[in-house]
Amino acid sequence: MTTENTTSLADEFGLVSEAEYAALRGVTIPALRNERSRGKGPKFTKLGKAVMYFRASIREEIDARTVTPQRPPLLTQLSQPRRPK
């Protein structure tokens, strides 16, 4: 399979290469391979020998890891006495 064919399929199906996903995450390709072997991470497919990740699955993975900070209510902060310096 040529790079041109892989690229057109990637565009058509919304796929990202293994190298692109590793760079996006700031991890190594071996780290991604380790995750896949443990059944972790976003959905992927293989086009020939090339591992490709689905953009939609990457979004789902990011959403699953998203943390919304919880701030204490303002009244709780105000009702606590200040300690002298």
Residue frames as a rotation matrix with the C-alpha (Angstrom) as fourth column:
MET 1
0.590 0.807 0.000 0.00
0.807 -0.590 0.000 0.00
0.000 0.000 -1.000 0.00
THR 2
-0.278 -0.726 0.630 1.48
0.690 -0.606 -0.395 3.33
0.668 0.325 0.669 -1.02
THR 3
-0.784 -0.068 -0.617 1.66
0.526 -0.600 -0.603 6.42
-0.329 -0.797 0.506 1.15
GLU 4
-0.869 0.488 -0.082 -0.76
-0.453 -0.720 0.526 8.15
0.198 0.494 0.846 -1.24
ASN 5
-0.223 0.811 -0.541 -3.36
0.044 0.563 0.825 5.39
0.974 0.161 -0.162 -0.82
THR 6
-0.342 0.032 -0.939 -2.90
0.905 0.279 -0.321 5.40
0.252 -0.960 -0.124 2.97
THR 7
-0.952 -0.057 -0.299 -3.27
0.150 -0.943 -0.297 9.19
-0.265 -0.328 0.907 3.06
SER 8
-0.644 0.762 -0.075 -6.49
-0.515 -0.358 0.779 9.19
0.566 0.540 0.623 1.03
LEU 9
-0.050 0.611 -0.790 -7.97
0.436 0.725 0.533 6.43
0.899 -0.318 -0.303 3.18
ALA 10
-0.612 -0.246 -0.751 -6.89
0.791 -0.202 -0.578 8.29
-0.010 -0.948 0.319 6.32
ASP 11
-0.960 0.271 -0.070 -8.65
-0.274 -0.961 0.037 11.42
-0.057 0.054 0.997 5.14
GLU 12
-0.413 0.851 -0.325 -11.76
-0.358 0.176 0.917 9.57
0.837 0.495 0.232 4.04
PHE 13
0.228 0.512 -0.828 -12.17
0.475 0.684 0.553 7.65
0.850 -0.520 -0.087 7.31
GLY 14
0.677 0.032 0.735 -10.84
-0.466 -0.755 0.462 10.28
0.570 -0.655 -0.496 9.72
LEU 15
0.818 -0.440 -0.371 -7.66
0.557 0.766 0.321 8.44
0.142 -0.469 0.872 10.68
VAL 16
0.694 -0.686 0.219 -4.44
-0.716 -0.692 0.098 9.64
0.084 -0.225 -0.971 12.32
SER 17
0.314 -0.655 -0.687 -1.13
-0.120 0.691 -0.713 7.81
0.942 0.306 0.138 11.99
GLU 18
0.650 -0.174 -0.740 0.57
0.708 0.492 0.506 6.18
0.276 -0.853 0.443 14.94
ALA 19
-0.437 -0.899 -0.017 3.40
0.870 -0.417 -0.263 8.76
0.229 -0.130 0.965 14.74
GLU 20
-0.425 0.362 0.829 0.95
-0.031 -0.922 0.387 11.68
0.905 0.138 0.403 14.64
TYR 21
0.673 0.735 -0.080 -0.96
0.011 0.098 0.995 10.38
0.740 -0.670 0.058 17.65
ALA 22
0.314 -0.656 -0.687 2.26
0.937 0.331 0.112 9.77
0.154 -0.679 0.718 19.59
ALA 23
-0.694 -0.589 0.414 3.38
0.556 -0.804 -0.213 13.34
0.458 0.082 0.885 18.88
LEU 24
-0.012 0.804 0.595 -0.03
-0.149 -0.589 0.794 14.70
0.989 -0.079 0.127 19.87
ARG 25
0.866 0.382 -0.323 0.15
0.188 0.349 0.918 12.88
0.464 -0.855 0.231 23.21
GLY 26
0.376 -0.816 0.439 3.83
-0.839 -0.501 -0.214 13.54
0.394 -0.288 -0.873 23.76
VAL 27
0.475 -0.215 0.853 4.62
-0.430 0.790 0.438 9.84
-0.768 -0.575 0.283 24.14
THR 28
-0.599 -0.751 -0.280 6.75
-0.666 0.272 0.694 7.39
-0.445 0.602 -0.663 22.20
ILE 29
0.007 0.545 -0.838 5.48
-0.849 0.446 0.283 4.92
0.529 0.709 0.466 19.63
PRO 30
-0.654 -0.241 -0.717 6.58
0.074 0.923 -0.378 2.02
0.753 -0.300 -0.586 21.88
ALA 31
-0.919 0.383 0.097 4.38
-0.183 -0.197 -0.963 3.51
-0.350 -0.903 0.251 24.63
LEU 32
-0.109 0.908 -0.405 1.39
-0.980 -0.165 -0.107 3.40
-0.165 0.386 0.908 22.27
ARG 33
-0.177 -0.024 -0.984 2.23
-0.501 0.863 0.070 -0.17
0.847 0.505 -0.165 21.31
ASN 34
-0.957 -0.188 -0.220 2.34
0.103 0.488 -0.867 -1.09
0.271 -0.852 -0.448 24.97
GLU 35
-0.589 0.806 0.053 -1.08
-0.610 -0.401 -0.684 0.48
-0.530 -0.435 0.728 25.54
ARG 36
0.046 0.628 -0.777 -2.55
-0.955 0.255 0.150 -1.39
0.293 0.735 0.612 22.57
SER 37
-0.505 -0.306 -0.807 -1.15
-0.190 0.951 -0.242 -4.69
0.842 0.031 -0.539 23.82
ARG 38
-0.968 0.171 -0.182 -2.94
0.216 0.206 -0.955 -4.08
-0.125 -0.964 -0.236 27.14
GLY 39
-0.270 0.926 0.263 -6.21
0.916 0.164 0.365 -3.16
0.295 0.339 -0.893 25.41
LYS 40
0.040 0.215 -0.976 -5.94
0.621 -0.771 -0.144 0.51
-0.783 -0.600 -0.164 26.42
GLY 41
-0.770 -0.400 -0.497 -6.28
-0.008 -0.773 0.634 3.70
-0.638 0.492 0.592 24.41
PRO 42
-0.003 0.810 -0.586 -8.51
-0.748 -0.391 -0.537 4.72
-0.664 0.437 0.607 21.52
LYS 43
0.666 0.330 0.669 -9.77
0.180 0.799 -0.573 2.43
-0.723 0.502 0.473 18.77
PHE 44
-0.195 -0.766 -0.613 -7.31
-0.699 -0.330 0.634 1.76
-0.688 0.552 -0.471 15.98
THR 45
0.904 0.349 0.245 -7.08
-0.070 0.689 -0.721 -0.12
-0.421 0.635 0.648 12.72
LYS 46
-0.196 -0.973 0.125 -4.26
0.023 0.123 0.992 -1.41
-0.980 0.198 -0.002 10.56
LEU 47
0.878 0.285 -0.384 -3.85
-0.360 -0.134 -0.923 -0.52
-0.314 0.949 -0.016 6.91
GLY 48
0.473 -0.764 -0.440 -1.26
-0.092 0.453 -0.887 -2.99
0.876 0.460 0.144 5.78
LYS 49
-0.125 -0.603 -0.788 1.42
0.839 0.360 -0.408 -2.61
0.529 -0.712 0.461 8.46
ALA 50
-0.744 -0.165 0.648 0.43
-0.029 -0.960 -0.278 0.98
0.668 -0.226 0.710 9.32
VAL 51
-0.387 0.609 -0.693 -1.43
0.920 0.200 -0.338 1.48
-0.067 -0.768 -0.637 12.61
MET 52
-0.694 0.266 0.669 -4.03
0.062 -0.903 0.424 4.24
0.717 0.336 0.610 12.33
TYR 53
-0.754 0.447 -0.481 -6.20
0.544 0.015 -0.839 5.76
-0.368 -0.894 -0.254 15.06
PHE 54
-0.043 0.839 0.543 -9.74
0.867 -0.239 0.438 7.04
0.497 0.489 -0.716 14.52
ARG 55
-0.739 -0.231 0.633 -10.04
0.030 -0.950 -0.311 10.78
0.673 -0.211 0.709 15.19
ALA 56
0.230 0.917 0.326 -13.45
-0.477 -0.185 0.859 10.26
0.848 -0.353 0.395 16.82
SER 57
0.664 -0.030 -0.747 -11.96
0.511 0.748 0.424 7.69
0.546 -0.663 0.512 19.21
ILE 58
-0.505 -0.862 -0.041 -9.15
0.686 -0.372 -0.625 10.08
0.523 -0.343 0.780 20.09
ARG 59
-0.443 0.437 0.783 -11.76
-0.417 -0.873 0.251 12.70
0.794 -0.216 0.569 20.97
GLU 60
0.654 0.717 -0.240 -13.63
-0.169 0.448 0.878 10.16
0.737 -0.533 0.414 23.12
GLU 61
0.228 -0.676 -0.701 -10.38
0.831 0.511 -0.222 9.26
0.508 -0.531 0.678 24.88
ILE 62
-0.755 -0.490 0.436 -9.63
0.262 -0.835 -0.484 12.91
0.601 -0.251 0.759 25.60
ASP 63
-0.024 0.847 0.531 -13.18
-0.554 -0.453 0.698 13.47
0.832 -0.278 0.480 26.86
ALA 64
0.684 0.282 -0.673 -12.87
0.265 0.763 0.590 10.46
0.679 -0.582 0.447 29.17
ARG 65
-0.111 -0.840 -0.532 -9.70
0.937 0.089 -0.337 11.94
0.330 -0.536 0.777 30.68
THR 66
-0.302 0.030 0.953 -11.08
0.073 -0.996 0.055 15.47
0.951 0.086 0.298 31.06
VAL 67
-0.312 0.135 -0.940 -11.22
0.945 0.144 -0.293 16.71
0.096 -0.980 -0.172 34.64
THR 68
0.223 0.427 0.876 -13.33
0.207 -0.899 0.386 19.66
0.952 0.095 -0.289 35.72
PRO 69
-0.802 -0.578 -0.148 -11.81
0.272 -0.132 -0.953 21.32
0.532 -0.805 0.263 38.77
GLN 70
0.334 0.899 -0.283 -14.15
0.694 -0.031 0.720 21.69
0.638 -0.437 -0.634 41.71
ARG 71
-0.642 -0.491 0.589 -13.90
-0.003 -0.766 -0.643 24.94
0.766 -0.415 0.490 43.62
PRO 72
-0.587 0.459 -0.667 -15.29
0.804 0.239 -0.544 25.24
-0.090 -0.856 -0.509 47.12
PRO 73
0.414 0.808 0.420 -18.28
0.797 -0.545 0.262 27.56
0.441 0.226 -0.869 47.42
LEU 74
-0.208 -0.503 0.839 -17.38
0.129 -0.864 -0.487 31.18
0.970 0.007 0.244 48.10
LEU 75
0.570 0.508 0.646 -19.29
-0.547 -0.352 0.759 31.21
0.613 -0.786 0.077 51.40
THR 76
0.888 -0.304 -0.346 -17.17
0.440 0.780 0.445 28.35
0.134 -0.548 0.826 52.72
GLN 77
-0.057 -0.968 0.246 -14.01
0.789 -0.195 -0.583 30.30
0.612 0.161 0.774 51.98
LEU 78
-0.192 0.027 0.981 -15.34
-0.192 -0.981 -0.010 33.45
0.962 -0.190 0.194 53.63
SER 79
0.752 0.613 0.241 -16.67
-0.353 0.066 0.933 31.75
0.556 -0.787 0.266 56.75
GLN 80
0.548 -0.631 -0.549 -13.31
0.768 0.639 0.033 30.30
0.330 -0.439 0.835 57.75
PRO 81
0.928 -0.219 -0.302 -11.36
-0.001 -0.811 0.585 32.56
-0.373 -0.542 -0.753 60.10
ARG 82
0.635 -0.771 0.034 -8.03
-0.110 -0.134 -0.985 33.87
0.764 0.622 -0.170 58.88
ARG 83
0.585 -0.550 -0.596 -4.93
0.811 0.392 0.435 32.92
-0.006 -0.738 0.675 60.73
PRO 84
0.896 -0.335 -0.293 -2.75
-0.269 -0.932 0.243 35.79
-0.354 -0.139 -0.925 61.91
LYS 85
0.723 -0.683 -0.103 0.60
0.061 0.212 -0.975 36.07
0.688 0.699 0.195 60.16
